[in-house]
């Protein structure tokens, strides 16, 4: 039996969350689970996943352009030199999530990227599992995995903050390190 919510209003079968809002349809169909590379691109996703913690992803998705403007296009070298004045500016910016701990984490993590002896891309992708079983239904999708626990532990060791195993697994899903499109989703084909 097909999972409830799998068939969208457009007649396309997708992961049930992908049918819950027009913004989600676009994100599900074009971005989620697509392999993503590049330090700036991965830093952006790392930050957005951290900002999402405790909130709905659609909130972050709808504010993404504002986040990009507020955080200098998520260029780690630019964010790494943010000052207390920048933190104050960001705390006043109603177009983003104004959470001091998350803002400070984004700045801290940009600085941690600057200290890496290699690329962020190589570091994060080193945790992609060599094999992955496609979930049959959304209830089969894990919140954390051994790989996401290992990623979180390594990032913490390297000075990154606000990135636990659940956030790391969401990052892995969003950037295609794992493909959790359910079995009957058109993206699983």
DAVEN-V381421 format. One record per residue. RES is the residue in one letter. SS is DSSP state (2 for helix, 1 for strand, 0 for the rest). NEAR is the number of other C-alpha atoms within 10 Angstrom. Layout:
RES:SS:NEAR
RES:SS:NEAR
This chain:
X:0:3
X:0:11
X:0:15
X:0:9
X:0:15
X:0:23
X:1:19
X:0:15
X:0:10
X:0:7
X:0:8
X:0:12
X:1:20
X:0:23
X:0:28
X:2:20
X:2:13
X:2:23
X:2:21
X:0:14
X:0:11
X:2:10
X:2:13
X:2:18
X:2:18
X:2:13
X:2:16
X:2:21
X:2:16
X:2:11
X:0:14
X:0:23
X:0:22
X:0:17
X:0:15
X:0:18
X:0:15
X:0:12
X:2:19
X:2:17
X:2:17
X:2:20
X:2:20
X:2:22
X:2:20
X:2:24
X:2:23
X:2:22
X:2:22
X:2:24
X:2:26
X:2:19
X:0:16
X:0:7
X:0:12
X:0:10
X:2:15
X:2:14
X:2:13
X:2:20
X:2:16
X:2:14
X:2:16
X:2:17
X:2:14
X:2:17
X:2:23
X:2:15
X:2:12
X:2:17
X:0:21
X:2:13
X:2:16
X:2:23
X:0:16
X:2:24
X:2:15
X:2:14
X:2:20
X:0:18
X:0:13
X:0:18
X:0:11
X:2:10
X:2:9
X:2:16
X:2:16
X:2:13
X:2:12
X:2:20
X:2:15
X:2:12
X:0:14
X:0:10
X:0:15
X:0:22
X:0:20
X:0:17
X:0:12
X:2:13
X:2:11
X:2:19
X:2:22
X:2:16
X:2:19
X:2:28
X:2:24
X:2:21
X:2:26
X:2:25
X:2:20
X:2:19
X:2:21
X:2:15
X:2:12
X:0:12
X:0:8
X:0:10
X:0:13
X:2:20
X:2:16
X:2:12
X:2:16
X:2:22
X:2:18
X:0:13
X:0:20
X:0:17
X:0:14
X:0:8
X:0:7
X:0:11
X:0:10
X:0:15
X:0:17
X:0:16
X:0:19
X:2:16
X:2:9
X:2:11
X:0:14
X:0:12
X:0:12
X:0:15
X:0:14
X:2:12
X:2:17
X:2:25
X:2:19
X:2:15
X:2:24
X:2:24
X:2:16
X:2:15
X:2:21
X:2:16
X:2:10
X:0:14
X:0:14
X:0:21
X:0:20
X:0:23
X:0:24
X:0:20
X:2:20
X:2:18
X:2:23
X:2:28
X:2:25
X:2:22
X:2:25
X:2:28
X:2:19
X:2:24
X:0:22
X:0:18
X:0:23
X:0:23
X:0:20
X:0:26
X:0:25
X:0:24
X:0:18
X:0:18
X:0:20
X:2:15
X:2:19
X:2:15
X:0:8
